[in-house]
Amino acid sequence: MSQPADLKFLVVDDFSTMRRIVRGLLKEMGCNNVDEAEDGAMALQMLKNGRYDFVVSDINMPNMNGFDLLKAIKAEDSLKHIPVLMVTAEARKEDILMAAQSGAAGYVVKPFTKATLEEKVQKIMQKLAATA
């Protein structure tokens, strides 16, 4: 199983401070290979043009929100294997349900700690290793 430190992450959030926080938490976890996108449309371009192992995406963003990005990733044969961890400020049941039904690998509510992020990433990686 690959360790989170070996993975290439794409952090998607329209709020630069939040991107910086998530990048910092990933760095604390030993993940130094992190790119950023400010919305789903930019993220989708980066995913199509690069190689990423993991996406951490906000839900509420302009241009293309997290759900639309998730659906676009899952609809693309070359991308659908990439786990997507959804991040949001609202813990609405319908959002959690929609994320799960749309193929999100996990869901985390802001604000969250390094421990929470690390646990989610580890769980997702374990699940992927089990199905690989």
N, CA, C and O atoms as a Tinker XYZ file with bonds, in Angstrom:
   528  protein
     1  N      0.842000   -1.191000    0.000000    73     2
     2  CA     0.000000    0.000000    0.000000    64     1     3
     3  C      0.881000    1.245000    0.000000    63     2     4     5
     4  O      1.857000    1.321000    0.746000    81     3
     5  N      0.536000    2.208000   -0.829000    73     3     6
     6  CA     1.353000    3.420000   -0.823000    64     5     7
     7  C      1.036000    4.245000    0.417000    63     6     8     9
     8  O     -0.094000    4.275000    0.903000    81     7
     9  N      2.052000    4.897000    0.898000    73     7    10
    10  CA     1.902000    5.760000    2.061000    64     9    11
    11  C      1.445000    7.139000    1.584000    63    10    12    13
    12  O      1.771000    7.549000    0.470000    81    11
    13  N      0.688000    7.858000    2.426000    73    11    14
    14  CA     0.275000    9.207000    2.025000    64    13    15
    15  C      1.442000   10.084000    1.569000    63    14    16    17
    16  O      1.281000   10.928000    0.688000    81    15
    17  N      2.629000    9.880000    2.177000    73    15    18
    18  CA     3.795000   10.701000    1.823000    64    17    19
    19  C      4.233000   10.500000    0.373000    63    18    20    21
    20  O      4.869000   11.378000   -0.210000    81    19
    21  N      3.888000    9.330000   -0.220000    73    19    22
    22  CA     4.286000    9.038000   -1.596000    64    21    23
    23  C      3.300000    9.587000   -2.623000    63    22    24    25
    24  O      3.577000    9.572000   -3.823000    81    23
    25  N      2.160000   10.066000   -2.156000    73    23    26
    26  CA     1.094000   10.461000   -3.067000    64    25    27
    27  C      1.218000   11.906000   -3.535000    63    26    28    29
    28  O      1.797000   12.755000   -2.859000    81    27
    29  N      0.655000   12.156000   -4.716000    73    27    30
    30  CA     0.584000   13.519000   -5.218000    64    29    31
    31  C     -0.846000   14.014000   -4.998000    63    30    32    33
    32  O     -1.800000   13.456000   -5.541000    81    31
    33  N     -0.976000   15.062000   -4.200000    73    31    34
    34  CA    -2.278000   15.609000   -3.820000    64    33    35
    35  C     -2.639000   16.837000   -4.646000    63    34    36    37
    36  O     -1.770000   17.610000   -5.051000    81    35
    37  N     -3.948000   17.002000   -4.888000    73    35    38
    38  CA    -4.463000   18.233000   -5.474000    64    37    39
    39  C     -5.483000   18.782000   -4.485000    63    38    40    41
    40  O     -6.492000   18.136000   -4.200000    81    39
    41  N     -5.215000   19.982000   -3.962000    73    39    42
    42  CA    -6.110000   20.629000   -3.009000    64    41    43
    43  C     -6.914000   21.680000   -3.762000    63    42    44    45
    44  O     -6.354000   22.587000   -4.377000    81    43
    45  N     -8.249000   21.540000   -3.704000    73    43    46
    46  CA    -9.130000   22.424000   -4.462000    64    45    47
    47  C    -10.019000   23.213000   -3.503000    63    46    48    49
    48  O    -10.840000   22.639000   -2.788000    81    47
    49  N     -9.846000   24.535000   -3.497000    73    47    50
    50  CA   -10.655000   25.402000   -2.644000    64    49    51
    51  C    -10.563000   26.815000   -3.195000    63    50    52    53
    52  O     -9.486000   27.248000   -3.604000    81    51
    53  N    -11.676000   27.540000   -3.213000    73    51    54
    54  CA   -11.645000   28.903000   -3.744000    64    53    55
    55  C    -11.034000   29.883000   -2.744000    63    54    56    57
    56  O    -10.757000   31.031000   -3.091000    81    55
    57  N    -10.826000   29.441000   -1.521000    73    55    58
    58  CA   -10.285000   30.293000   -0.467000    64    57    59
    59  C     -8.810000   29.949000   -0.266000    63    58    60    61
    60  O     -8.483000   28.863000    0.211000    81    59
    61  N     -7.920000   30.874000   -0.630000    73    59    62
    62  CA    -6.480000   30.573000   -0.613000    64    61    63
    63  C     -5.980000   30.209000    0.787000    63    62    64    65
    64  O     -5.082000   29.378000    0.922000    81    63
    65  N     -6.547000   30.818000    1.823000    73    63    66
    66  CA    -6.135000   30.497000    3.190000    64    65    67
    67  C     -6.432000   29.037000    3.500000    63    66    68    69
    68  O     -5.617000   28.355000    4.121000    81    67
    69  N     -7.598000   28.554000    3.069000    73    67    70
    70  CA    -7.963000   27.153000    3.309000    64    69    71
    71  C     -7.020000   26.216000    2.557000    63    70    72    73
    72  O     -6.606000   25.187000    3.091000    81    71
    73  N     -6.677000   26.577000    1.305000    73    71    74
    74  CA    -5.718000   25.755000    0.549000    64    73    75
    75  C     -4.391000   25.678000    1.299000    63    74    76    77
    76  O     -3.775000   24.617000    1.394000    81    75
    77  N     -3.962000   26.829000    1.833000    73    75    78
    78  CA    -2.692000   26.883000    2.555000    64    77    79
    79  C     -2.756000   26.025000    3.825000    63    78    80    81
    80  O     -1.790000   25.339000    4.157000    81    79
    81  N     -3.891000   26.060000    4.536000    73    79    82
    82  CA    -4.060000   25.258000    5.752000    64    81    83
    83  C     -3.989000   23.770000    5.413000    63    82    84    85
    84  O     -3.266000   23.017000    6.065000    81    83
    85  N     -4.743000   23.344000    4.388000    73    83    86
    86  CA    -4.752000   21.923000    4.006000    64    85    87
    87  C     -3.356000   21.501000    3.550000    63    86    88    89
    88  O     -2.878000   20.427000    3.918000    81    87
    89  N     -2.705000   22.344000    2.751000    73    87    90
    90  CA    -1.339000   22.042000    2.296000    64    89    91
    91  C     -0.414000   21.880000    3.502000    63    90    92    93
    92  O      0.412000   20.968000    3.533000    81    91
    93  N     -0.552000   22.767000    4.497000    73    91    94
    94  CA     0.266000   22.709000    5.711000    64    93    95
    95  C      0.029000   21.428000    6.490000    63    94    96    97
    96  O      0.972000   20.810000    6.984000    81    95
    97  N     -1.250000   21.027000    6.601000    73    95    98
    98  CA    -1.578000   19.786000    7.317000    64    97    99
    99  C     -1.004000   18.584000    6.581000    63    98   100   101
   100  O     -0.459000   17.671000    7.201000    81    99
   101  N     -1.127000   18.587000    5.255000    73    99   102
   102  CA    -0.566000   17.478000    4.463000    64   101   103
   103  C      0.950000   17.422000    4.635000    63   102   104   105
   104  O      1.533000   16.343000    4.744000    81   103
   105  N      1.579000   18.598000    4.659000    73   103   106
   106  CA     3.031000   18.664000    4.837000    64   105   107
   107  C      3.418000   18.083000    6.201000    63   106   108   109
   108  O      4.407000   17.358000    6.315000    81   107
   109  N      2.630000   18.406000    7.237000    73   107   110
   110  CA     2.883000   17.849000    8.574000    64   109   111
   111  C      2.755000   16.326000    8.560000    63   110   112   113
   112  O      3.407000   15.639000    9.346000    81   111
   113  N      1.917000   15.802000    7.668000    73   111   114
   114  CA     1.742000   14.355000    7.543000    64   113   115
   115  C      2.863000   13.733000    6.715000    63   114   116   117
   116  O      2.923000   12.514000    6.558000    81   115
   117  N      3.756000   14.581000    6.184000    73   115   118
   118  CA     4.858000   14.078000    5.380000    64   117   119
   119  C      4.591000   14.113000    3.889000    63   118   120   121
   120  O      5.384000   13.604000    3.098000    81   119
   121  N      3.471000   14.714000    3.504000    73   119   122
   122  CA     3.108000   14.806000    2.081000    64   121   123
   123  C      3.591000   16.134000    1.528000    63   122   124   125
   124  O      3.024000   17.185000    1.826000    81   123
   125  N      4.633000   16.081000    0.728000    73   123   126
   126  CA     5.203000   17.315000    0.201000    64   125   127
   127  C      4.850000   17.556000   -1.260000    63   126   128   129
   128  O      5.193000   18.594000   -1.826000    81   127
   129  N      4.171000   16.603000   -1.860000    73   127   130
   130  CA     3.824000   16.711000   -3.272000    64   129   131
   131  C      2.375000   17.175000   -3.389000    63   130   132   133
   132  O      1.468000   16.366000   -3.584000    81   131
   133  N      2.167000   18.506000   -3.266000    73   131   134
   134  CA     0.816000   19.065000   -3.224000    64   133   135
   135  C      0.690000   20.222000   -4.202000    63   134   136   137
   136  O      1.486000   21.160000   -4.180000    81   135
   137  N     -0.327000   20.142000   -5.068000    73   135   138
   138  CA    -0.659000   21.256000   -5.952000    64   137   139
   139  C     -1.988000   21.834000   -5.502000    63   138   140   141
   140  O     -2.733000   21.205000   -4.750000    81   139
   141  N     -2.278000   23.053000   -5.977000    73   139   142
   142  CA    -3.517000   23.727000   -5.590000    64   141   143
   143  C     -4.284000   24.204000   -6.810000    63   142   144   145
   144  O     -3.701000   24.565000   -7.832000    81   143
   145  N     -5.620000   24.196000   -6.678000    73   143   146
   146  CA    -6.495000   24.762000   -7.702000    64   145   147
   147  C     -7.562000   25.575000   -6.990000    63   146   148   149
   148  O     -8.001000   25.216000   -5.897000    81   147
   149  N     -7.985000   26.694000   -7.624000    73   147   150
   150  CA    -8.936000   27.563000   -6.916000    64   149   151
   151  C    -10.398000   27.253000   -7.219000    63   150   152   153
   152  O    -11.292000   27.835000   -6.604000    81   151
   153  N    -10.654000   26.344000   -8.158000    73   151   154
   154  CA   -12.028000   25.899000   -8.381000    64   153   155
   155  C    -12.022000   24.577000   -9.141000    63   154   156   157
   156  O    -10.976000   24.105000   -9.587000    81   155
   157  N    -13.195000   23.994000   -9.278000    73   155   158
   158  CA   -13.304000   22.694000   -9.921000    64   157   159
   159  C    -12.855000   22.693000  -11.367000    63   158   160   161
   160  O    -12.254000   21.726000  -11.835000    81   159
   161  N    -13.147000   23.781000  -12.083000    73   159   162
   162  CA   -12.779000   23.852000  -13.503000    64   161   163
   163  C    -11.259000   23.799000  -13.656000    63   162   164   165
   164  O    -10.739000   23.072000  -14.503000    81   163
   165  N    -10.553000   24.573000  -12.832000    73   163   166
   166  CA    -9.085000   24.577000  -12.875000    64   165   167
   167  C     -8.553000   23.209000  -12.458000    63   166   168   169
   168  O     -7.612000   22.690000  -13.058000    81   167
   169  N     -9.166000   22.629000  -11.423000    73   167   170
   170  CA    -8.737000   21.316000  -10.925000    64   169   171
   171  C     -8.881000   20.248000  -12.008000    63   170   172   173
   172  O     -7.993000   19.415000  -12.188000    81   171
   173  N    -10.004000   20.277000  -12.726000    73   171   174
   174  CA   -10.248000   19.273000  -13.757000    64   173   175
   175  C     -9.187000   19.359000  -14.855000    63   174   176   177
   176  O     -8.704000   18.332000  -15.332000    81   175
   177  N     -8.825000   20.580000  -15.259000    73   175   178
   178  CA    -7.759000   20.770000  -16.254000    64   177   179
   179  C     -6.441000   20.190000  -15.750000    63   178   180   181
   180  O     -5.729000   19.498000  -16.478000    81   179
   181  N     -6.132000   20.489000  -14.483000    73   179   182
   182  CA    -4.876000   20.002000  -13.900000    64   181   183
   183  C     -4.874000   18.473000  -13.821000    63   182   184   185
   184  O     -3.855000   17.833000  -14.081000    81   183
   185  N     -6.021000   17.897000  -13.460000    73   183   186
   186  CA    -6.123000   16.439000  -13.366000    64   185   187
   187  C     -5.946000   15.787000  -14.732000    63   186   188   189
   188  O     -5.315000   14.736000  -14.846000    81   187
   189  N     -6.502000   16.410000  -15.765000    73   187   190
   190  CA    -6.398000   15.848000  -17.121000    64   189   191
   191  C     -4.977000   15.975000  -17.671000    63   190   192   193
   192  O     -4.544000   15.155000  -18.480000    81   191
   193  N     -4.253000   17.010000  -17.226000    73   191   194
   194  CA    -2.918000   17.265000  -17.760000    64   193   195
   195  C     -1.786000   16.729000  -16.892000    63   194   196   197
   196  O     -0.629000   16.721000  -17.313000    81   195
   197  N     -2.113000   16.284000  -15.690000    73   195   198
   198  CA    -1.061000   15.823000  -14.774000    64   197   199
   199  C     -1.401000   14.461000  -14.229000    63   198   200   201
   200  O     -2.349000   13.812000  -14.671000    81   199
   201  N     -0.607000   14.034000  -13.252000    73   199   202
   202  CA    -0.883000   12.749000  -12.618000    64   201   203
   203  C     -1.043000   12.995000  -11.120000    63   202   204   205
   204  O     -0.106000   13.404000  -10.434000    81   203
   205  N     -2.239000   12.737000  -10.640000    73   203   206
   206  CA    -2.527000   12.945000   -9.228000    64   205   207
   207  C     -3.039000   11.649000   -8.621000    63   206   208   209
   208  O     -3.645000   10.823000   -9.302000    81   207
   209  N     -2.783000   11.486000   -7.322000    73   207   210
   210  CA    -3.193000   10.279000   -6.625000    64   209   211
   211  C     -4.359000   10.518000   -5.678000    63   210   212   213
   212  O     -5.029000    9.578000   -5.252000    81   211
   213  N     -4.594000   11.787000   -5.352000    73   211   214
   214  CA    -5.578000   12.084000   -4.317000    64   213   215
   215  C     -6.061000   13.521000   -4.477000    63   214   216   217
   216  O     -5.260000   14.428000   -4.701000    81   215
   217  N     -7.386000   13.730000   -4.362000    73   215   218
   218  CA    -7.953000   15.080000   -4.451000    64   217   219
   219  C     -8.650000   15.406000   -3.137000    63   218   220   221
   220  O     -9.444000   14.616000   -2.626000    81   219
   221  N     -8.341000   16.587000   -2.596000    73   219   222
   222  CA    -9.047000   17.110000   -1.426000    64   221   223
   223  C     -9.777000   18.346000   -1.929000    63   222   224   225
   224  O     -9.151000   19.353000   -2.258000    81   223
   225  N    -11.115000   18.265000   -1.989000    73   223   226
   226  CA   -11.873000   19.346000   -2.619000    64   225   227
   227  C    -12.958000   19.933000   -1.732000    63   226   228   229
   228  O    -13.708000   19.219000   -1.067000    81   227
   229  N    -13.016000   21.260000   -1.745000    73   227   230
   230  CA   -14.102000   21.987000   -1.104000    64   229   231
   231  C    -15.366000   21.716000   -1.919000    63   230   232   233
   232  O    -15.280000   21.324000   -3.083000    81   231
   233  N    -16.534000   21.922000   -1.316000    73   231   234
   234  CA   -17.777000   21.738000   -2.064000    64   233   235
   235  C    -18.237000   23.060000   -2.674000    63   234   236   237
   236  O    -18.513000   23.126000   -3.872000    81   235
   237  N    -18.321000   24.106000   -1.862000    73   235   238
   238  CA   -18.845000   25.383000   -2.354000    64   237   239
   239  C    -17.760000   26.236000   -2.994000    63   238   240   241
   240  O    -16.939000   26.845000   -2.307000    81   239
   241  N    -17.772000   26.269000   -4.330000    73   239   242
   242  CA   -16.798000   27.075000   -5.080000    64   241   243
   243  C    -17.489000   27.662000   -6.302000    63   242   244   245
   244  O    -18.468000   27.099000   -6.794000    81   243
   245  N    -16.978000   28.804000   -6.802000    73   243   246
   246  CA   -17.530000   29.363000   -8.038000    64   245   247
   247  C    -17.084000   28.541000   -9.254000    63   246   248   249
   248  O    -16.231000   27.663000   -9.123000    81   247
   249  N    -17.636000   28.810000  -10.404000    73   247   250
   250  CA   -17.318000   28.175000  -11.696000    64   249   251
   251  C    -17.713000   26.705000  -11.749000    63   250   252   253
   252  O    -18.566000   26.324000  -12.550000    81   251
   253  N    -17.106000   25.879000  -10.910000    73   251   254
   254  CA   -17.458000   24.458000  -10.859000    64   253   255
   255  C    -17.308000   24.021000   -9.412000    63   254   256   257
   256  O    -16.205000   24.037000   -8.866000    81   255
   257  N    -18.425000   23.628000   -8.781000    73   255   258
   258  CA   -18.346000   23.267000   -7.363000    64   257   259
   259  C    -17.772000   21.858000   -7.174000    63   258   260   261
   260  O    -17.498000   21.147000   -8.140000    81   259
   261  N    -17.601000   21.483000   -5.925000    73   259   262
   262  CA   -16.986000   20.192000   -5.607000    64   261   263
   263  C    -17.771000   18.996000   -6.112000    63   262   264   265
   264  O    -17.186000   18.002000   -6.541000    81   263
   265  N    -19.114000   19.087000   -6.064000    73   263   266
   266  CA   -19.930000   17.972000   -6.554000    64   265   267
   267  C    -19.774000   17.804000   -8.068000    63   266   268   269
   268  O    -19.666000   16.685000   -8.571000    81   267
   269  N    -19.764000   18.930000   -8.786000    73   267   270
   270  CA   -19.592000   18.860000  -10.246000    64   269   271
   271  C    -18.209000   18.322000  -10.604000    63   270   272   273
   272  O    -18.059000   17.549000  -11.550000    81   271
   273  N    -17.203000   18.740000   -9.837000    73   271   274
   274  CA   -15.847000   18.236000  -10.052000    64   273   275
   275  C    -15.812000   16.728000   -9.796000    63   274   276   277
   276  O    -15.247000   15.971000  -10.586000    81   275
   277  N    -16.417000   16.301000   -8.696000    73   275   278
   278  CA   -16.462000   14.880000   -8.342000    64   277   279
   279  C    -17.118000   14.069000   -9.464000    63   278   280   281
   280  O    -16.602000   13.027000   -9.869000    81   279
   281  N    -18.254000   14.553000   -9.960000    73   279   282
   282  CA   -18.959000   13.845000  -11.042000    64   281   283
   283  C    -18.100000   13.793000  -12.304000    63   282   284   285
   284  O    -18.058000   12.773000  -12.991000    81   283
   285  N    -17.416000   14.897000  -12.605000    73   283   286
   286  CA   -16.555000   14.942000  -13.793000    64   285   287
   287  C    -15.389000   13.953000  -13.655000    63   286   288   289
   288  O    -15.019000   13.287000  -14.622000    81   287
   289  N    -14.817000   13.863000  -12.456000    73   287   290
   290  CA   -13.713000   12.920000  -12.207000    64   289   291
   291  C    -14.208000   11.487000  -12.376000    63   290   292   293
   292  O    -13.554000   10.670000  -13.025000    81   291
   293  N    -15.367000   11.187000  -11.790000    73   291   294
   294  CA   -15.898000    9.821000  -11.834000    64   293   295
   295  C    -16.374000    9.436000  -13.245000    63   294   296   297
   296  O    -16.463000    8.250000  -13.564000    81   295
   297  N    -16.678000   10.427000  -14.084000    73   295   298
   298  CA   -17.149000   10.158000  -15.449000    64   297   299
   299  C    -15.990000    9.937000  -16.417000    63   298   300   301
   300  O    -16.193000    9.454000  -17.531000    81   299
   301  N    -14.781000   10.288000  -15.997000    73   299   302
   302  CA   -13.588000   10.231000  -16.850000    64   301   303
   303  C    -12.815000    8.943000  -16.563000    63   302   304   305
   304  O    -12.324000    8.752000  -15.450000    81   303
   305  N    -12.701000    8.060000  -17.556000    73   303   306
   306  CA   -12.020000    6.778000  -17.349000    64   305   307
   307  C    -10.608000    6.923000  -16.792000    63   306   308   309
   308  O    -10.178000    6.134000  -15.951000    81   307
   309  N     -9.895000    7.932000  -17.267000    73   307   310
   310  CA    -8.499000    8.089000  -16.837000    64   309   311
   311  C     -8.383000    8.681000  -15.431000    63   310   312   313
   312  O     -7.297000    8.693000  -14.851000    81   311
   313  N     -9.497000    9.172000  -14.881000    73   311   314
   314  CA    -9.447000    9.830000  -13.569000    64   313   315
   315  C    -10.275000    9.131000  -12.492000    63   314   316   317
   316  O    -10.060000    9.364000  -11.302000    81   315
   317  N    -11.215000    8.279000  -12.892000    73   315   318
   318  CA   -12.208000    7.785000  -11.919000    64   317   319
   319  C    -11.633000    6.969000  -10.764000    63   318   320   321
   320  O    -12.311000    6.758000   -9.759000    81   319
   321  N    -10.382000    6.508000  -10.899000    73   319   322
   322  CA    -9.736000    5.752000   -9.813000    64   321   323
   323  C     -9.221000    6.655000   -8.692000    63   322   324   325
   324  O     -8.895000    6.172000   -7.608000    81   323
   325  N     -9.146000    7.964000   -8.947000    73   323   326
   326  CA    -8.567000    8.898000   -7.972000    64   325   327
   327  C     -9.556000    9.139000   -6.827000    63   326   328   329
   328  O    -10.691000    9.549000   -7.070000    81   327
   329  N     -9.136000    8.891000   -5.584000    73   327   330
   330  CA   -10.030000    9.156000   -4.454000    64   329   331
   331  C    -10.214000   10.657000   -4.238000    63   330   332   333
   332  O     -9.272000   11.440000   -4.363000    81   331
   333  N    -11.444000   11.035000   -3.911000    73   331   334
   334  CA   -11.755000   12.444000   -3.660000    64   333   335
   335  C    -12.303000   12.577000   -2.246000    63   334   336   337
   336  O    -13.312000   11.964000   -1.897000    81   335
   337  N    -11.625000   13.384000   -1.439000    73   335   338
   338  CA   -12.073000   13.689000   -0.090000    64   337   339
   339  C    -12.766000   15.045000   -0.141000    63   338   340   341
   340  O    -12.141000   16.056000   -0.464000    81   339
   341  N    -14.046000   15.064000    0.176000    73   339   342
   342  CA   -14.812000   16.307000    0.120000    64   341   343
   343  C    -14.662000   17.068000    1.436000    63   342   344   345
   344  O    -14.669000   16.480000    2.518000    81   343
   345  N    -14.525000   18.401000    1.316000    73   343   346
   346  CA   -14.366000   19.261000    2.486000    64   345   347
   347  C    -15.447000   20.335000    2.424000    63   346   348   349
   348  O    -15.655000   20.951000    1.379000    81   347
   349  N    -16.133000   20.559000    3.540000    73   347   350
   350  CA   -17.145000   21.607000    3.541000    64   349   351
   351  C    -17.291000   22.220000    4.925000    63   350   352   353
   352  O    -16.910000   21.625000    5.933000    81   351
   353  N    -17.846000   23.414000    4.950000    73   351   354
   354  CA   -18.091000   24.090000    6.222000    64   353   355
   355  C    -19.419000   23.636000    6.816000    63   354   356   357
   356  O    -19.658000   23.810000    8.012000    81   355
   357  N    -20.286000   23.055000    5.985000    73   355   358
   358  CA   -21.602000   22.632000    6.471000    64   357   359
   359  C    -21.701000   21.115000    6.525000    63   358   360   361
   360  O    -21.365000   20.427000    5.561000    81   359
   361  N    -22.159000   20.608000    7.646000    73   359   362
   362  CA   -22.334000   19.160000    7.777000    64   361   363
   363  C    -23.794000   18.801000    7.500000    63   362   364   365
   364  O    -24.464000   18.208000    8.345000    81   363
   365  N    -24.277000   19.159000    6.324000    73   363   366
   366  CA   -25.671000   18.855000    5.980000    64   365   367
   367  C    -25.783000   17.414000    5.519000    63   366   368   369
   368  O    -24.982000   16.932000    4.718000    81   367
   369  N    -26.793000   16.737000    6.043000    73   367   370
   370  CA   -26.990000   15.321000    5.713000    64   369   371
   371  C    -27.095000   15.098000    4.211000    63   370   372   373
   372  O    -26.539000   14.136000    3.681000    81   371
   373  N    -27.812000   15.992000    3.523000    73   371   374
   374  CA   -27.989000   15.800000    2.073000    64   373   375
   375  C    -26.664000   15.947000    1.324000    63   374   376   377
   376  O    -26.453000   15.296000    0.301000    81   375
   377  N    -25.773000   16.802000    1.834000    73   375   378
   378  CA   -24.451000   16.941000    1.205000    64   377   379
   379  C    -23.628000   15.672000    1.400000    63   378   380   381
   380  O    -22.976000   15.193000    0.472000    81   379
   381  N    -23.665000   15.136000    2.615000    73   379   382
   382  CA   -22.913000   13.918000    2.918000    64   381   383
   383  C    -23.423000   12.770000    2.055000    63   382   384   385
   384  O    -22.644000   11.985000    1.515000    81   383
   385  N    -24.757000   12.689000    1.935000    73   383   386
   386  CA   -25.390000   11.650000    1.126000    64   385   387
   387  C    -25.013000   11.813000   -0.346000    63   386   388   389
   388  O    -24.649000   10.848000   -1.018000    81   387
   389  N    -25.108000   13.051000   -0.832000    73   387   390
   390  CA   -24.788000   13.316000   -2.244000    64   389   391
   391  C    -23.320000   13.002000   -2.530000    63   390   392   393
   392  O    -22.993000   12.448000   -3.580000    81   391
   393  N    -22.440000   13.358000   -1.596000    73   391   394
   394  CA   -21.010000   13.070000   -1.767000    64   393   395
   395  C    -20.797000   11.565000   -1.885000    63   394   396   397
   396  O    -20.070000   11.099000   -2.762000    81   395
   397  N    -21.440000   10.805000   -0.991000    73   395   398
   398  CA   -21.287000    9.346000   -1.007000    64   397   399
   399  C    -21.865000    8.750000   -2.291000    63   398   400   401
   400  O    -21.241000    7.892000   -2.916000    81   399
   401  N    -23.048000    9.201000   -2.680000    73   399   402
   402  CA   -23.688000    8.674000   -3.887000    64   401   403
   403  C    -22.913000    9.045000   -5.151000    63   402   404   405
   404  O    -22.941000    8.312000   -6.140000    81   403
   405  N    -22.226000   10.177000   -5.114000    73   403   406
   406  CA   -21.470000   10.631000   -6.283000    64   405   407
   407  C    -20.092000    9.992000   -6.371000    63   406   408   409
   408  O    -19.365000   10.211000   -7.339000    81   407
   409  N    -19.729000    9.200000   -5.362000    73   407   410
   410  CA   -18.458000    8.489000   -5.423000    64   409   411
   411  C    -17.324000    9.096000   -4.624000    63   410   412   413
   412  O    -16.165000    8.733000   -4.823000    81   411
   413  N    -17.642000   10.026000   -3.712000    73   411   414
   414  CA   -16.585000   10.590000   -2.867000    64   413   415
   415  C    -16.011000    9.493000   -1.983000    63   414   416   417
   416  O    -16.741000    8.622000   -1.511000    81   415
   417  N    -14.714000    9.538000   -1.762000    73   415   418
   418  CA   -14.051000    8.531000   -0.934000    64   417   419
   419  C    -14.231000    8.852000    0.543000    63   418   420   421
   420  O    -14.118000    7.968000    1.392000    81   419
   421  N    -14.513000   10.118000    0.850000    73   419   422
   422  CA   -14.681000   10.524000    2.239000    64   421   423
   423  C    -15.184000   11.942000    2.321000    63   422   424   425
   424  O    -15.361000   12.616000    1.306000    81   423
   425  N    -15.413000   12.387000    3.540000    73   423   426
   426  CA   -16.048000   13.670000    3.780000    64   425   427
   427  C    -15.515000   14.224000    5.084000    63   426   428   429
   428  O    -15.463000   13.505000    6.082000    81   427
   429  N    -15.118000   15.483000    5.098000    73   427   430
   430  CA   -14.617000   16.083000    6.338000    64   429   431
   431  C    -15.187000   17.502000    6.462000    63   430   432   433
   432  O    -15.293000   18.230000    5.475000    81   431
   433  N    -15.549000   17.879000    7.691000    73   431   434
   434  CA   -16.169000   19.178000    7.938000    64   433   435
   435  C    -15.143000   20.147000    8.519000    63   434   436   437
   436  O    -14.407000   19.802000    9.444000    81   435
   437  N    -15.099000   21.367000    7.968000    73   435   438
   438  CA   -14.206000   22.419000    8.466000    64   437   439
   439  C    -14.768000   22.960000    9.777000    63   438   440   441
   440  O    -15.988000   22.963000    9.935000    81   439
   441  N    -13.967000   23.409000   10.706000    73   439   442
   442  CA   -12.511000   23.263000   10.704000    64   441   443
   443  C    -12.140000   21.847000   11.158000    63   442   444   445
   444  O    -12.850000   21.233000   11.954000    81   443
   445  N    -11.029000   21.349000   10.646000    73   443   446
   446  CA   -10.590000   20.017000   11.053000    64   445   447
   447  C     -9.111000   20.055000   11.412000    63   446   448   449
   448  O     -8.392000   20.986000   11.047000    81   447
   449  N     -8.673000   19.035000   12.127000    73   447   450
   450  CA    -7.296000   18.983000   12.604000    64   449   451
   451  C     -6.462000   18.080000   11.700000    63   450   452   453
   452  O     -6.986000   17.384000   10.831000    81   451
   453  N     -5.163000   18.112000   11.928000    73   451   454
   454  CA    -4.260000   17.226000   11.197000    64   453   455
   455  C     -4.655000   15.769000   11.469000    63   454   456   457
   456  O     -4.639000   14.940000   10.558000    81   455
   457  N     -5.009000   15.459000   12.726000    73   455   458
   458  CA    -5.382000   14.092000   13.089000    64   457   459
   459  C     -6.592000   13.614000   12.289000    63   458   460   461
   460  O     -6.620000   12.479000   11.813000    81   459
   461  N     -7.590000   14.485000   12.145000    73   459   462
   462  CA    -8.795000   14.131000   11.385000    64   461   463
   463  C     -8.450000   13.895000    9.918000    63   462   464   465
   464  O     -8.870000   12.899000    9.330000    81   463
   465  N     -7.689000   14.805000    9.335000    73   463   466
   466  CA    -7.306000   14.680000    7.925000    64   465   467
   467  C     -6.482000   13.410000    7.714000    63   466   468   469
   468  O     -6.715000   12.656000    6.769000    81   467
   469  N     -5.522000   13.188000    8.602000    73   467   470
   470  CA    -4.644000   12.021000    8.492000    64   469   471
   471  C     -5.452000   10.725000    8.574000    63   470   472   473
   472  O     -5.232000    9.788000    7.806000    81   471
   473  N     -6.391000   10.692000    9.524000    73   471   474
   474  CA    -7.233000    9.502000    9.705000    64   473   475
   475  C     -8.058000    9.231000    8.448000    63   474   476   477
   476  O     -8.159000    8.089000    8.000000    81   475
   477  N     -8.652000   10.296000    7.876000    73   475   478
   478  CA    -9.472000   10.144000    6.663000    64   477   479
   479  C     -8.618000    9.631000    5.502000    63   478   480   481
   480  O     -9.010000    8.694000    4.808000    81   479
   481  N     -7.459000   10.244000    5.294000    73   479   482
   482  CA    -6.579000    9.841000    4.192000    64   481   483
   483  C     -6.138000    8.390000    4.366000    63   482   484   485
   484  O     -6.159000    7.615000    3.410000    81   483
   485  N     -5.736000    8.019000    5.587000    73   483   486
   486  CA    -5.301000    6.639000    5.867000    64   485   487
   487  C     -6.425000    5.645000    5.584000    63   486   488   489
   488  O     -6.201000    4.616000    4.947000    81   487
   489  N     -7.646000    5.957000    6.064000    73   487   490
   490  CA    -8.790000    5.069000    5.864000    64   489   491
   491  C     -9.074000    4.874000    4.378000    63   490   492   493
   492  O     -9.321000    3.759000    3.917000    81   491
   493  N     -9.033000    5.972000    3.645000    73   491   494
   494  CA    -9.295000    5.905000    2.200000    64   493   495
   495  C     -8.233000    5.052000    1.513000    63   494   496   497
   496  O     -8.552000    4.246000    0.639000    81   495
   497  N     -6.960000    5.230000    1.909000    73   495   498
   498  CA    -5.875000    4.454000    1.307000    64   497   499
   499  C     -6.005000    2.969000    1.642000    63   498   500   501
   500  O     -5.724000    2.119000    0.798000    81   499
   501  N     -6.426000    2.653000    2.861000    73   499   502
   502  CA    -6.631000    1.264000    3.263000    64   501   503
   503  C     -7.754000    0.631000    2.454000    63   502   504   505
   504  O     -7.649000   -0.514000    2.015000    81   503
   505  N     -8.844000    1.398000    2.259000    73   503   506
   506  CA    -9.978000    0.905000    1.492000    64   505   507
   507  C     -9.553000    0.629000    0.042000    63   506   508   509
   508  O     -9.927000   -0.384000   -0.548000    81   507
   509  N     -8.768000    1.550000   -0.509000    73   507   510
   510  CA    -8.294000    1.383000   -1.894000    64   509   511
   511  C     -7.378000    0.167000   -2.013000    63   510   512   513
   512  O     -7.466000   -0.591000   -2.979000    81   511
   513  N     -6.505000   -0.014000   -1.035000    73   511   514
   514  CA    -5.585000   -1.140000   -1.064000    64   513   515
   515  C     -6.356000   -2.464000   -0.988000    63   514   516   517
   516  O     -5.970000   -3.455000   -1.609000    81   515
   517  N     -7.437000   -2.465000   -0.228000    73   515   518
   518  CA    -8.243000   -3.667000   -0.068000    64   517   519
   519  C     -8.984000   -4.042000   -1.357000    63   518   520   521
   520  O     -9.224000   -5.219000   -1.626000    81   519
   521  N     -9.341000   -3.030000   -2.146000    73   519   522
   522  CA   -10.097000   -3.301000   -3.387000    64   521   523
   523  C     -9.179000   -3.443000   -4.593000    63   522   524   525
   524  O     -9.617000   -3.871000   -5.661000    81   523
   525  N     -7.907000   -3.086000   -4.428000    73   523   526
   526  CA    -6.969000   -3.144000   -5.572000    64   525   527
   527  C     -6.636000   -4.571000   -5.947000    63   526   528
   528  O     -5.868000   -4.800000   -6.881000    81   527
